[in-house]
Amino acid sequence: MQTFPRHEASPLKTKQFELWYQPVYDLSNGTVLHNEILLRWRSPSGTLRSPRDFMPFIFEGGLEKWLDRFVLDSAADILDRNPRSTLSINLSREVLEDRQIATFIYDLIHDSQIEASRIHLEFSEKNISKDISNYISLIRDLKQIGCTVVLDNFANDYLTFMQWERLNVDFVKIRGDLIQESTRDPTSEVLLQSIFEVGSALDQMVVAKSIDAIDISMFLEKLSAGPVQGYHLKPPSPELCLTGKVDILGVPIDNLSMDDLLQKLEKGTVFTPNVDHLMNVRKHKDFGQAYSIADYKLCDSQILFFASRFLGSPIVEKISGSDLFPAFYQHHRDNPDITIFLLGGMGKTSIQAQTKINQKVNRNIVVDAYSPPLGFDKDEEESLRIVKRINQSGATVLAIGVGAPKQEKWIGQYRQYLTSVNIIFAIGATIDFEAGLVPRAPQIASKMGMEWLYRLAMEPKRLWKRYLINDVPFIWLLLKQKMLG
């Protein structure tokens, strides 16, 4: 039998593998329970590949056991560098053939001096069902070491509830399609509710995974679900996530300060939800889908800031786009790796903003700017021309301010084509503010949560329907969330 000792030279180029992460949140308080490791492979051309693309070659080459050990070894290093983190690892379908895997994990933990409970090991329902007796023995050995064990992708398809109980795992992750079916099929909902109840009876945490839309998130809240995972909360990222969330009307808002964000923001898409966004996400499915791609959702409203306190999960700081963007470019004023493309405004607004920003930081941090024509988001040719211009500029940051939901939808559709861009901001009217053409609300109005009233007074014809009709149900929905919580 072939074995792969720790640190042995790999049969593949390990530098081409990347560890990505997706956090699991406790829905009741928004804290991060752990991060699941999701393996990616970077091709020589730079293209990022998911497991569905490269795992067939792993299976064909018989390299599953090597890959298990590579990820475990990498995870130990990450845990050592991040003492507040916990990682979850999916072990391969060939793990039972690796008779020394428990010894390898024991030695790894002993050598690394990390707590064994910070390593979660996941096994799928389907794989376990093929040899349940040996899996029971392996799970027992891993728990004796101190590891946390997870039954993954459970939907009662391959294992009975009695077999589930015999496994004596710590966590159960429900397969995503069962959760999606439960939103429209009463029979599936009964099964889902039964899994939650049995998990509680067994004193095992039940994780609802693949939460990719706001309607699924709200459905789970009605079932009083606990831990959750999915794109709607946070997409997979190359950065380890330790920041909690605050759920307001089904939209998970990142609970972090401006300083923390500026220190950690190296890659990702940033949206800044306000009351109007939250109401429109509920009403318009396409806006909700676009919203789910954001790596960061920040509180852009003093009303949401107050609402979080009312709900008992206070957000640490309001971070509006119009505050964040200037703080960002000032933070990176001497960082040559940060260059910005401005997209938004009318006429020469973006050019004026470019000039003023570059004067403030005393360098050409904004390398290009463009005010797109009306309807550009519906014009594929125009949008692709914009993408080409952004790529040719070499900008590593895109700040788009064309208003919601237009900017969020455009980002969702075209961000995959932005080859040089690492960070994307959706910042609404901020480009107009930077150009000096539109005054911001007085600070006292913003702190009192009355910025909406100031803006309504400035633009009554454009904004009366938004604030006086569309956003009014927010208070009732907030009260309803408080009562259900």
C-alpha positions in Angstrom: 0.0 0.0 0.0 1.4 3.4 -0.9 1.7 6.0 1.9 2.6 9.6 1.7 4.6 10.8 4.8 4.2 14.3 5.9 6.2 16.9 3.9 7.1 14.4 1.2 7.4 15.9 -2.2 4.0 15.9 -3.8 3.2 14.0 -7.1 1.6 17.3 -8.3 2.8 20.9 -8.2 1.4 21.9 -4.8 2.0 25.6 -5.5 -0.8 25.4 -8.1 -3.3 24.4 -5.4 -5.0 27.1 -3.4 -7.0 26.8 -0.2 -10.2 28.9 -0.3 -12.6 29.3 2.6 -16.3 29.5 3.3 -17.5 30.3 6.8 -20.3 28.6 8.8 -22.3 31.1 10.8 -24.4 30.7 13.9 -27.7 32.2 12.7 -28.8 33.1 16.2 -25.9 35.5 16.9 -24.0 35.8 13.6 -20.7 34.5 14.9 -18.3 32.4 12.8 -18.3 28.8 14.0 -15.6 27.6 11.5 -14.4 27.9 8.0 -14.7 25.1 5.5 -11.7 24.6 3.3 -12.6 24.5 -0.4 -9.7 23.4 -2.7 -9.0 25.3 -5.9 -6.3 24.7 -8.6 -4.6 27.5 -10.5 -3.7 26.5 -14.1 -0.4 27.6 -15.6 -2.4 30.2 -17.5 -3.7 31.6 -14.3 -7.3 30.3 -14.6 -8.9 29.2 -11.3 -10.4 25.7 -11.4 -13.0 24.2 -9.1 -12.8 20.5 -7.9 -15.2 19.4 -10.6 -12.5 20.3 -13.1 -9.5 18.8 -11.5 -10.8 16.0 -9.2 -11.3 13.5 -12.2 -7.5 13.7 -12.7 -6.9 13.2 -9.0 -9.1 10.0 -9.1 -7.5 8.8 -12.3 -4.0 9.2 -10.8 -4.9 7.6 -7.5 -3.9 10.7 -5.6 -6.8 11.1 -3.2 -4.8 10.0 -0.2 -2.0 12.3 -1.0 -4.5 15.2 -1.4 -6.1 14.4 2.0 -2.7 14.7 3.6 -1.7 17.8 1.7 -4.9 19.7 2.8 -4.5 18.4 6.4 -0.9 19.5 6.5 -1.8 22.9 5.1 -4.7 23.3 7.5 -2.4 22.7 10.5 -0.1 25.5 9.4 -3.1 27.9 9.0 -4.5 27.0 12.4 -1.0 27.6 13.9 -0.9 31.1 12.4 -4.5 31.9 13.2 -5.2 30.9 16.8 -8.8 32.0 16.8 -9.8 29.9 13.8 -11.3 26.5 13.3 -11.2 24.6 10.0 -13.4 22.0 8.4 -11.9 19.6 5.9 -13.7 17.2 3.5 -11.8 13.9 3.4 -11.8 11.9 0.2 -13.9 8.8 -0.6 -10.6 6.7 -0.4 -9.9 7.7 3.2 -10.7 4.2 4.5 -8.0 2.7 2.4 -5.4 4.9 4.1 -5.0 2.8 7.2 -2.5 5.2 8.7 -4.7 8.3 8.4 -5.6 8.5 12.1 -1.9 8.1 13.1 -1.0 10.8 10.6 -3.6 13.2 12.1 -2.5 12.4 15.6 1.1 13.1 14.8 0.1 16.3 12.9 -1.7 17.7 15.9 1.0 16.6 18.3 3.8 18.2 16.2 1.8 21.4 15.5 0.6 21.8 19.1 -2.9 22.8 18.0 -6.1 21.8 19.7 -7.6 18.8 18.0 -11.1 20.1 18.3 -10.2 23.0 15.9 -10.0 20.4 13.1 -13.4 19.3 11.8 -13.3 16.3 9.5 -16.2 15.8 7.1 -17.5 12.6 5.5 -20.4 12.5 3.1 -23.5 10.4 3.7 -23.1 8.6 0.4 -19.5 7.6 1.1 -20.3 6.4 4.6 -23.2 4.3 3.4 -20.8 2.1 1.4 -18.9 0.8 4.4 -20.6 2.1 7.6 -18.9 -0.3 10.0 -15.4 0.8 9.1 -16.5 4.4 9.1 -17.9 4.0 12.6 -14.4 2.7 13.7 -12.6 5.5 11.9 -14.9 8.2 13.5 -14.4 6.7 16.9 -10.6 6.8 16.4 -10.7 10.5 15.2 -12.9 11.5 18.2 -10.5 9.8 20.6 -7.8 12.0 19.2 -10.1 15.0 19.9 -11.1 16.0 16.4 -14.6 17.2 15.6 -16.4 14.9 13.1 -19.1 16.0 10.6 -21.7 14.0 8.6 -21.8 15.9 5.3 -24.5 16.2 2.6 -27.1 14.4 4.7 -30.6 14.1 3.3 -31.7 10.6 4.5 -31.1 9.2 1.1 -28.4 6.6 1.9 -28.5 6.4 5.7 -31.4 5.9 8.1 -31.8 8.0 11.1 -30.7 5.0 13.3 -27.5 4.7 11.2 -26.9 8.4 11.6 -27.2 7.9 15.4 -24.7 5.1 15.4 -22.1 7.3 13.8 -21.9 9.5 16.9 -20.7 12.6 14.9 -20.6 16.1 16.3 -22.1 18.0 13.4 -24.5 17.2 10.5 -24.6 19.2 7.3 -27.9 19.0 5.4 -27.5 18.7 1.6 -28.4 21.9 -0.1 -31.0 20.6 -2.6 -33.1 19.2 0.3 -33.3 22.7 1.8 -34.2 24.2 -1.5 -36.9 21.6 -2.1 -38.3 22.2 1.3 -39.2 25.8 0.4 -41.8 24.5 -2.1 -42.5 20.9 -1.1 -44.3 20.1 2.2 -43.0 16.6 2.3 -39.4 17.7 2.1 -40.1 20.4 4.7 -41.3 17.7 7.1 -38.1 15.7 6.5 -36.0 18.8 7.0 -37.7 19.7 10.3 -37.2 16.1 11.4 -33.5 16.3 10.8 -33.3 19.5 12.9 -35.3 17.8 15.7 -33.2 14.6 15.7 -30.0 16.6 15.6 -31.2 18.5 18.7 -32.1 15.2 20.4 -28.7 13.8 19.6 -27.0 17.0 20.9 -25.5 17.5 17.4 -25.3 20.8 15.6 -27.2 20.7 12.3 -25.8 23.0 9.6 -28.0 24.2 6.7 -25.6 24.6 3.7 -25.9 26.1 0.2 -28.0 29.1 1.4 -27.7 31.0 -1.8 -30.7 33.4 -1.7 -32.6 35.6 0.7 -35.9 33.5 0.5 -34.0 30.4 1.7 -32.5 32.3 4.5 -35.9 33.7 5.7 -37.4 30.2 5.3 -34.8 28.8 7.7 -35.4 31.5 10.2 -39.0 30.4 10.4 -37.7 26.9 11.2 -35.4 28.3 13.9 -32.4 26.9 12.2 -29.0 27.4 13.8 -25.7 27.2 11.9 -25.9 28.2 8.2 -23.5 28.4 5.2 -23.8 29.6 1.7 -23.2 32.3 -0.9 -26.0 34.5 0.5 -24.0 34.8 3.7 -20.5 34.8 2.2 -19.1 33.4 -1.0 -15.9 31.3 -1.0 -12.9 33.5 -0.6 -9.1 33.1 -0.5 -9.1 34.9 2.8 -9.9 33.2 6.1 -13.2 34.7 7.5 -13.5 35.4 11.2 -15.9 38.4 11.1 -19.4 37.8 12.3 -22.7 38.8 10.7 -25.8 40.6 11.8 -29.0 39.5 10.1 -31.5 42.3 9.3 -34.5 41.2 7.3 -32.6 38.2 5.9 -29.6 40.2 4.7 -26.4 39.3 6.5 -24.4 42.4 7.3 -20.7 42.2 8.2 -20.1 43.3 11.7 -16.7 45.0 11.6 -15.2 48.5 12.0 -13.8 50.7 9.3 -10.2 50.2 10.6 -10.6 46.4 10.5 -12.0 46.5 7.0 -9.2 48.7 5.7 -6.6 46.4 7.2 -8.1 43.1 5.7 -9.5 44.3 2.4 -7.2 42.9 -0.3 -9.7 41.2 -2.6 -13.4 41.1 -2.9 -16.7 42.9 -3.8 -18.1 45.4 -1.4 -21.8 46.4 -1.2 -23.2 48.9 1.2 -26.8 48.0 2.1 -29.3 50.5 3.4 -33.1 50.3 4.1 -34.0 50.6 0.4 -31.7 47.9 -0.6 -33.1 45.5 2.0 -36.7 46.2 0.8 -35.8 45.7 -2.8 -33.8 42.5 -2.2 -37.0 41.0 -0.8 -39.1 42.2 -3.7 -36.9 41.5 -6.7 -35.2 38.1 -7.1 -32.6 39.3 -9.6 -31.4 42.0 -7.2 -31.3 39.4 -4.4 -29.2 37.1 -6.6 -26.8 39.9 -7.4 -26.5 40.9 -3.8 -25.4 37.3 -2.9 -22.1 37.7 -4.7 -20.8 40.4 -2.4 -17.8 39.4 -0.2 -18.6 42.3 2.1 -22.0 43.8 3.0 -21.5 46.9 5.1 -24.0 49.0 7.1 -24.6 52.1 5.0 -27.5 53.4 7.1 -27.8 54.9 10.6 -31.3 53.4 10.6 -29.9 49.9 10.1 -27.3 50.7 12.8 -30.1 51.5 15.2 -32.1 48.4 14.0 -29.2 46.1 14.9 -29.3 47.3 18.4 -33.1 46.9 18.6 -32.6 43.3 17.5 -30.0 42.7 20.1 -27.0 42.1 17.8 -25.4 45.6 17.6 -23.3 46.5 14.5 -20.0 48.0 15.7 -20.0 50.8 13.2 -21.9 52.4 10.3 -19.7 52.3 7.2 -21.3 54.2 4.3 -19.8 54.0 0.8 -19.3 57.8 0.9 -17.1 57.4 4.0 -15.4 54.1 3.1 -14.2 55.1 -0.4 -12.2 58.2 0.6 -10.9 56.4 3.7 -9.8 53.6 1.3 -7.9 55.8 -1.1 -6.3 57.8 1.7 -5.3 54.5 3.4 -3.5 53.4 0.2 -2.2 56.8 -0.9 1.4 55.5 -0.9 0.6 52.0 -2.1 1.5 51.6 -5.8 -0.4 48.3 -6.0 -3.7 50.2 -5.6 -4.9 51.9 -8.7 -8.5 52.9 -9.3 -11.0 53.1 -12.1 -14.1 55.3 -11.5 -17.3 54.3 -13.3 -20.3 56.5 -12.8 -21.7 60.0 -12.8 -23.1 62.1 -15.6 -21.1 64.0 -18.2 -17.7 64.8 -16.9 -18.5 64.0 -13.3 -16.1 61.0 -13.1 -13.3 63.0 -14.7 -13.8 65.8 -12.1 -13.8 63.2 -9.3 -10.6 61.7 -10.7 -8.8 65.0 -10.7 -9.9 65.9 -7.2 -9.0 62.5 -5.7 -5.5 62.5 -7.4 -4.9 66.0 -6.0 -5.8 64.8 -2.5 -3.4 61.9 -2.4 -0.8 63.7 -4.5 -0.4 60.9 -7.1 -2.4 59.4 -10.0 -4.2 56.7 -7.9 -7.2 57.0 -10.2 -5.8 55.9 -13.5 -9.0 56.3 -15.6 -12.6 57.4 -15.2 -15.8 57.0 -17.4 -19.3 58.3 -17.1 -21.4 55.7 -19.0 -24.5 56.6 -21.0 -28.0 55.9 -19.8 -29.0 52.3 -20.3 -25.4 51.1 -20.6 -26.3 48.2 -18.2 -28.8 46.9 -20.8 -26.4 47.3 -23.7 -24.0 44.3 -23.9 -21.7 45.9 -26.5 -21.3 49.0 -24.4 -20.7 47.0 -21.2 -18.0 44.9 -22.9 -16.4 48.1 -24.1 -16.3 49.4 -20.5 -14.8 46.1 -19.4 -12.1 46.3 -22.0 -11.3 49.9 -21.0 -11.1 48.9 -17.3 -8.8 46.0 -18.1 -6.6 48.2 -20.4 -6.3 50.8 -17.6 -4.6 48.2 -15.4 -6.7 49.4 -12.4 -6.7 47.0 -9.5 -9.8 48.6 -8.0 -13.1 49.4 -9.6 -15.4 52.0 -7.9 -18.8 52.0 -9.6 -21.5 54.5 -8.7 -24.5 54.3 -10.9 -27.1 53.6 -8.3 -28.8 50.5 -6.9 -29.8 48.0 -8.2 -28.1 48.8 -11.5 -24.5 48.8 -10.1 -24.9 45.5 -8.2 -26.5 43.7 -11.1 -23.8 45.0 -13.5 -21.1 43.8 -11.2 -22.7 40.4 -10.9 -22.8 40.0 -14.7 -19.4 41.3 -15.6 -17.0 41.0 -12.7 -15.7 37.7 -14.1 -14.3 39.5 -17.1 -12.3 42.1 -15.0 -8.9 40.5 -15.2 -6.8 43.0 -13.3 -9.4 44.1 -10.7 -9.1 42.7 -7.2 -11.5 45.0 -5.3 -14.9 46.3 -6.5 -16.9 49.0 -4.6 -20.6 49.6 -5.4 -20.8 53.2 -4.0 -23.9 54.9 -5.3 -23.7 58.7 -5.3 -20.1 58.8 -3.9 -18.6 59.7 -7.3 -20.9 62.8 -7.4 -19.8 63.7 -3.9 -16.1 63.3 -4.8 -16.6 65.5 -7.8 -18.0 68.2 -5.5 -21.2 68.4 -7.5 -23.6 67.1 -4.9 -23.5 68.1 -1.2 -23.6 65.4 1.4 -26.1 65.5 4.2 -25.0 67.4 7.3 -23.2 65.1 9.8 -25.9 65.8 12.5 -28.6 64.5 10.1 -26.6 61.4 9.4 -25.9 60.6 13.1 -29.6 61.0 13.9 -30.7 58.6 11.1 -32.3 61.5 9.2 -30.1 61.5 6.1 -33.0 60.1 4.1 -35.1 63.1 5.0 -32.4 65.5 3.9 -32.0 63.7 0.6 -35.8 63.6 0.1 -35.9 67.4 0.6 -33.1 67.8 -2.0 -34.6 65.5 -4.6 -38.4 65.1 -3.8 -39.5 64.1 -7.3 -37.0 61.3 -7.6 -37.0 60.0 -4.0 -40.6 60.4 -2.6 -41.8 57.0 -3.8 -38.7 55.3 -2.4 -38.9 56.7 1.1 -42.6 57.3 1.6 -43.9 54.1 -0.1 -41.3 51.5 -0.8 -39.4 51.7 2.5 -42.3 52.2 4.9 -42.9 48.5 5.6 -39.4 48.2 7.0 -40.6 49.1 10.6 -43.2 46.4 10.6 -40.9 43.8 9.2 -38.3 44.7 11.8 -40.8 44.3 14.6 -41.8 40.9 13.1 -38.2 39.8 13.1 -37.8 40.9 16.7 -40.9 38.9 17.7 -39.8 35.8 15.8 -36.3 36.0 17.3 
